[in-house]
């Protein structure tokens, strides 16, 4: 397993981590197979989506905020970050990616993103 940290800078953001995942695959010596990219946090997530137009991730964050708003919600969780927990559950904590000849097999427009919902923080990503 390889891990790396990601420093987030705002409460909600999606950070492209494709290059760091590719570096982890190379460091692990994986040539062919399937990897799992996982984050061990309950208020952030990992997803695969478009990496060409930043408006896509902006739209995703906007719609997640509409589904689980920070403001004007009657959450009971004493931690005050229920919105982040809900968003992380909706997106998920891991993705799997096929590796062929040592390279991630992603579509032309795809990237792997760490999705922060309760930042800024240092987050961890595990690749195996």
ABEGO torsion letter per residue (X at the ends): XBBBBBBBABABBBBBAAAAAAAAAAAAGBABEBBBBBBABAABBBBBBBAABAAAAAAAAAAAAAABBABGBBBABAAGAAAAAAAAAAAEABBBBBBBGGBBBBBAABBBBBBBAAOBBBBBBBBX
